Amino acid sequence: MPGQTPTQTLLALAGEVALLLWSVQMVTAGVSAAFGSRLRSLLTESLDSRWRAFAAGVLVTAGLQSSTATAMMIASFAESGLIALTPALAMMLGANVGTTLIVQFVSFDTSIAVPLLLLAGYVGLRRLGGVASRECARALFGLGLMLLTLRLMQTTMQPVEDSQTLRIVLGALARDPVVALLLAAALSWAAHSSVAGILVVMSLGGAGVIGLETTLAMVLGCNLGTAINPLLQSLKGGPAARRVPMGNLANRLIGCMIGLALLPLLVAAFGTLALSPLQAAAFAHLGFNLAMALAFLLPLPAIARLLTRGFPDASPESDPARSRYLDPSALTTPGIALSNATREVLRMADVVEEMLSVSQEAFASDDPGKALHISRTDDVLDSLYNQIQLYVGAIRLEALSDVEEERLAALLSLAINLEHVGDIIEKNLMQMASKRIRDQRRLPADNIDRIAEMHGRLRDHLRLAVNVFISQDEAMARRLIREKETFRDLEREAVDRHLTQMRTGKAEALAVSALQLDITRDLKRIDAHIAATVHGLLERRGLLQGSRLLQAAE
């Protein structure tokens, strides 16, 4: 603005860039909260062809306006085996196209849309009651704020066009498009958004601060930078998680190299069109992603094979999240396939037993790493559960005997309940353990002993449930059901102790008692899930009514 010092101008630009990033985040968060589950479902359902997968990627990212978020979802699906690599790569190409759509809207005159979007978003946030409606309003407000910020940035940068320092910096960019590309890539990577990066480039071009050649080079850089974050995130996972982000980064790198080689021709071609700087940047962004999608969609199967060779699956022994016994070739013999699935479910039981041991240690020590270990172990449990579901779903039910169908039902019951146990440990017990450590609250020795005793009982009950699953022993199943009464008694005792502490009025003792009660109730929930694994057997034998053991069975 007129009269501003360079420092004031830089501070204004920094604030406007921060506001731009926040507005992009508002749009992404609003759409994700309102339609996230539907968009996630759309990704997993579009698996039958790469063309449908491409379209799904376009639609999902057009809603989320974050190809980074879509890429991370796709990578997690591919790692867990929910999506084959070829459709996953097609979805990623679609995601790159989808993120360009809002940029097209921004490139035109939006002076009327800005106040309407802000007003509609504000009224919706204040007046609407439904969660989905409010989140849609949040997205509209974020879109209006995004457009307003873009105009503010253009206004701020117009007076600095005559700055001698700026001319020197931009002269270096104009002389070396590679530098401009790398600068834009760093901006897009730091913002975790190609949309935000492109909008900054559009504001620079719209203010006349950069020329057409630099604009096109920076558009290439924004597309490159947004591919880095998903790859960095995937490094935490296994080889399967890295294939889609690496394929996407390779796609971006090849496109940038071709774009730089053809840059003089592109500048000449765009120069013949009557486009504003904003529209030139927006159309270059769209054209780049459409061209890369068209070039790579057909050879995707070959690319998928190359990525699989480049990032081979780790051996089951070195990757605990990978199944060891789910042999696809055994699916033609359902009985053998069922045995393979059984062995994998027993691995789940071993994982849960380990989680129970670490959970006990988390309440006795002040090591925050215990909760992190539980979180990683629960990811292993979830991965095994997902792989078992997919494998069992591929078994031909009509080829199973009645006995094998009962075994399948028991297998699924055990797997489902084990997965629920893992969730309770990770999401409930570890949350309490972490809060206890943050609050620097140590449990008395008798409380630690009670928690250790309950965890020990749960491990015993888990082993008993596994034995029932293997042997189908009726007596052990009845014993496991009767053992549930132990945890009912423990819960009653915890409630009585808590009432006693309430009467003392001692705040610290009351907090410890409340924590002990919450832990006891969650451990009781775990025991209920373990006992539920034998319900099917007792119901078939006529020994269970509802959830109660018949007295005649005593």
N, C-alpha and C positions, 0 to 999 in steps of 0.2 A: 504494500500500500504506500501512497505518496508520503514522504517524510519519515519513513521508517529506516532505521539503521540496518545494515546487513544482519547483525545479531538478532534484532527483532523479527526480521523476515524469516530467518532460519527457525527461530522459536515458533513462529506462527505456522510455518510449514510442518514442523515436527508435530505440533498439536493437531493439525488438520489430518496428517497421515494417521496419527493415533485414533482420531475420530472416524476416519475411513475404515480402519481395521476393525474398530468396535462395531460399526454399522454392518459390515460384512458378517461379523460374528453373530449379530442380532438376527440377521436373515437366516443364517444357517441353523442357529439354535432354535428359532421359532418354527421353521419348517420341520426340523428334526423332531421336536417335541410334539408337534401336531400330527405329523404323518410318518414319523420314523419307522414304526413297526410295519406299516404298509409298504414303505419304500424298501425296507430290508426284506420283506416277504417277496416283493417284486423281483429283487435280485436273485433269490434262491429258486424262484419258480421258472425263470427264463433260461432253461438249461438245454432245451432240445436242439437248438441250432445257434451258430455264432451270430446270425442276423438278429434273432430275437434277443440274444444276450446283449448285442450292441445297442439295440433299441432300449432295452431295460437300463443300460448304463446311461444313455442320454436322458431318459425320463427322470431317473433317480437324482442325477447330478443337476439337472435343470431345476429340481426342487430344492436340493440341499445347497446348491451353489458352492460346492466344495469338492473338487475332484480328489483332494487329499483325503477327506473323510470317506468318500466312496472307495478309494484305493485301499484304505486300511480295512474296510469291511470286506472287500473282495479278497484281500490277502488272507484275512482270518478264515473266510469260508474255504478258500483253496487249501489252507494248511490243515483244516479239520476234515477235508475230504468231501465237503458238501457240494463243491463245484469242481468240475474237471478243469484242467489248465486252459484248454482252448477257449471254452466259453468265458472263463475268467478274464483272459486277455482281451476277448471281444468286448466284454463289459467295460474294461479299462479304456479301450479306444472310444467307446460310447461316452464314458464319463468325461473324457477330454473334450469331446464335442459339446456335451451338455453344459459345461461350465462357461462356454462362450456365449450362450443365449442371452443372459442378462446384460452382457457387455453390448450386444447389438441394440438393446433397448436404451441403454445409457447414451449411446453415441448420437442419438437424435435429440431434438429440442424437447426438453423435459421440464420447461419452466412452469407449465400448468400442473404437471403431475406431482411436482415436489410438495406444494402445500396440500394437495388432495390426499396424497399418501400419508403425510405427517398427521393431518387432521383425522383421517379414517383410522390410522393406527392408534392415535391417542384416545379417541372416543372408544374404540374397541377395547383397549386396555382398561379404561375406566368403567365401562358399562357392561361389557359382556361377562357372563358368569362361567360358561363352559371352558374347560382347560384348552381344548383344541381351538375354540374360537379366540381365546385370549392369545394363544401362541401364534395364530394366523395374523392377528392384529399386531403382535410384536414384530413379525416378519415384514408387514407393510410399513410400520414405522421405521424399521431398520433400512428398508429400501429407500424411503423418502430421505432419511438421514444420509444415506450413501450418495444420492444424487445431489443433495444440498452441499455436502462436503466437497464433492467434485467441483462444483461451481465456486466454492470458497477458495479452493486451491488455485483455480485458474485466475481468480481475481488477485490473489496474493502474489502470483508469479508474474503477472503482466508487467509491473513496473521494473522488475529486476532484469528484464530482457536487455537493458542497456548497461548492465553492470559489467565492468571490465574483467573482474575476477571470474564471473560466470562465463563470459565469452571465452576465457582461456580454458576453463574446465570443459566446456561444451565443445570447444575446438578440438581438444584431445579426443573426445568421444567421436566426433565427426570424422577425424582422421583415422580412427581405429575402431571399426564396428565390433571387433572381438571384445574390446574393453567395454563397450556399451552393452553387449550381450551378457558379459560376466557380471556387470553391475546390476543389471535387471534380474539376472538369475539369483544373485545374493539377496536382492530385495524381495523377490517372490518366495525364496526359501525362508527368509526371516519372518515374513508375514504368514507363512503356511497357507498361502492363497494366491493362485494366479490371477483371480479376479481383482484382488487389491493391487497387485503389481501392475496389471494392465490399466487399471483406472489411474494410477499414478502416472504411467506413461502417457495416457490420453490427456491428462491435465497438463503435462509438460508440453505436449504437442499442440494442444488447444491454445495455450498461452504464447505459442511461437518461440518457446525456449529451446526446442530441439527441432531439427529438420526431419524430412521424410525418411532419409536413409537411417538416421539414428533411431527414429521411431520404430522402423521395421526390425532393426537389429535388436532393440530392447524387447519387442514383442516375442522374438525368438527366445531371448533370455528368460522371460517370464514363464514361458512354457517349459523350459529346461529346469528352472529352479523349483517349480512345484512338484517335480518328480523325485526330488531328493528326500523330502521328509518321509514319504511312505517307505522308502528303502531303508532309511536309518531306523525307523520303527520296526521294520521286519527283521533287523539283526538280532532282536531279542528272541525270535522264534527259530524254527528249524528251517532246513533247506526249502521245503515246500512253501513256506511263507515268503521266501525271498524271490521266487520265480516271477510272480506278477509284477512287483515293483521294479525288478531288474529289467524285465521285458519292456516295461513302460519307459524306464530311463533310457534304454537302448533306442527305443522308438524316438524319444525326444532328441537324443544326441545325433542320430542319423538325420533327422529333420533339420536340426540346427546347422549341421555341416552342409547339407544341400542348400538350405536357405542362404547361408553366407556366400556360397559359391555363386548362387543366382541373384545375389543382392542387387547388382547393377541393373539387371534385367527387370527385377521386381520394382525398383525405384522408377524406371522408365515406364513400366506398365501402369503403376499407380498414378504417375504424373499425368497420364493422358485422361484419367478419370476426374470428374468434377466432384471430388470428395473433400470434406472438411478434415482437418488433422484427426479429430476424434473418430470419424467414420473410417479413415484409412487404418488407424490402429485396430479398430473393432473388426473390420473386414479381413485384415491380415491375420488376426487371431483366429477367426473362424476358418479362413482359407487354409491356414497351416494345419489345423486339427482335422479338417475334412480330408485334406490331401493325404495326411499320414494314416488316417483311418482307411481310406480307399486303397492305399498302397499295401497295407499290412493285413487287411481282413482275409483275403484269399489265401495267402501263405501261412496263416496262423497255425495250422496243424504241424507244419514243419518247424516253425519257430518254437512251438511248445515242446517238440522233441529235443531241439537244441538246448532249451532251458532246462529240461529234465536231465539231460546228460551233463550240463554244466553245474547243476545243483542237484546231485543225486540224493535220494533219501538216505538218511543216516540209518545205520543198522539198528534193529530194534533194541539191542543191548545198550547202545549208546544214547538212544532217544526213548525215554520212558513213556512219552506221550504217544508213541507209535505202537500199533497192535503187533503182537508177535505170532498169533495163531489164526488170524482171520484170513485163511487162504481162499482167494476167489475161485480157484479151480475146483474146490470141494463143494461149491454150491450146486453142482449137478448131482451130488449125493447128499440129500438133505440131512440124513442121520449123522454123517461125518461133519457137515457144516454146523450142526447143532452142538456137537462135541467141541468143535473149535471155539464157538461162541461161549460155551461154558467155561473153557479154560481162560478166556479173556475176562469174563466176569469175575472169576476168582482172582485175577490180577487187580481188578477194581477193589475187591475186599482187602487185599494186601495194602493198597494205597490208603484206604480209609483207616485201617489199623495204624498205619504210620501217622496219619493226620491226628488221630486220637492221642497218640503218644506225645507228639509235638504240642498239641493243645494243652495237655497237662503241664508240660514244661513251661509254657507261656505264662501260666498263672503263678508259677513258683519262682520265676526269674524275672529280671528286668531287661531282658534282651529283646529289643524290637524286631530283630531279625527272625524271630520265631513266626510272627504274623506274616512276614514276607515269604518265608518258606512255605507256610500253609497256603498262601495265595498261589504260589507256583505249583504246589502239589495239587491244588484243586483244579488248576488248568489241565494238568495231566489227567485227572479223573474225568473232567468234562470231555476231553479229547477221546479217551477210551470209550466213554459212554456214547458219544456221537458215532464213532466207528462201529460199535456193536449194533447200534440201531440200524445203520445203513446195511450192515451185513445181514442181520436177521431179517430185515425187510426184503432182501433179495432171495430168501429161502422160499421154495414153492411149498405153500402150506398144504396143498392137496396131496402132496407126496408124503406127508407125515402121518404116522400111525397115531392112534388115540393117546398112547403112552407118550409119544414124542411131542404131541401137542401140549400135554400137561407139563412136560419138561420145559417146553418153550415158554409157557405162561409163568412157570416158576423162575426161569432165567430172567425174563423181563421184569418180574416183580422185584427180584433181588437187585438188578441193575438200577432200576428206577429209585428204589429206596436208598441204595448206596449213594447215588448222585445227590439225593436230597440231604443225606447226612453230611456229605461234603460241603454243601451250600450252607447248612446251619453252622458248621465249624468255622467256615471262612467268613461268612457275612454277619454272624451273630457273636459267637464266642470270641473270635479274634478281634472284633470291634471292641468288645468289653476289655479284653486283655490289653489292647493298645491304649485304650483310654486310661486304664489303671496305671500304665507306665507313664503316660503323659502327665497324669495328675500326681505322679510320684507317691502313689498309695501302695503300701505293702500290706499283704494279707497276713493275719495272725497264723501261727503254726497250725492251730486246730482247723482253721478254714482250708488251708492248703492240704491238710491230711484228708478232709472230707472230699475235696475236689479230686485228689489223687485216687481215693477209694471209688468214687463214682466213675472216673475214667477207666479204672481197672475193671469194674463191673461191665462197662460197655464193651471193652475189648473181649471179655469172656463171653458176653452175649453175642457179639459179632462172630466169634469162632463157633459158637453153638449154632447160630443161624446158618453158617456155611456148612457145618456138618449135616444139618437137617436138609439143606439143599442137595447135598451129595447123596446122602443115604435115604432120604425120605422117611426118616425114623419118627414115628408118631409120638413116642414117649418123650423124645428130646424136644419136639415141637410144643407139646403140652407144657413141658418145664419152662420153655422160653416165654410162653404166654403168662404163666404164673409169676415169673420173675418181674413182670411189669409192676406188680404190687410193691416191690421193693422201692422203686422210684416214686410211686405215689406216697409211700411212707416218708421217704427222704424229703419230698416237697412239703408235706405237712409239717415236718420238723423244722424246715427252713422258714416256713410261714410263722410258726410259733416263736422261733428265735427272733424273727424280725419284729413281731408285735412286742416282744419283751424289750427290745432295743428302742422301739418307739416310745415306750413309757419312761425310759431313762433320760431322754432329751439330749443325749450326747450326739452331736452332729457327725463326728468321724466314725463312731461305732455304728451309727444308723446307715451311713453311706456304705460301709463294709458289709453290713447285713443285707442291704438292698442288692449289692453286687452278688453276694453269695446266693440270694434267692433267684436272681435272674439267671445265673449260671446253672443252678439246679433245674430250673424250668426248661432251659435249652437242652441240657443233658437228658432230661426226661423225654423231650421231643425226639431226640436221637434214638433213645431206647424204643419208643413207639414205632419208629420207622424200621428198626431192626426186627422187632416182633412182628411187624406187618408182613415180613417176607415169608412167614410160615402160615399165614391165614388161609392161603389157597389150599394147602395140604389138609388142614383141619376141616375146612368147609367141605372138601370132597369126601372126607371120612365121616361127615355128619357130627363133628365134635365142636362146632363153633356156630353160635347164633349171633348174627351181627358181628360185634367185636368182642363178645363175651364167651369165655370157655364154659361149656355145659358142665354142670355139677356131676353129671354121670361119668364124665371123663376122668374124675379124680381117682 
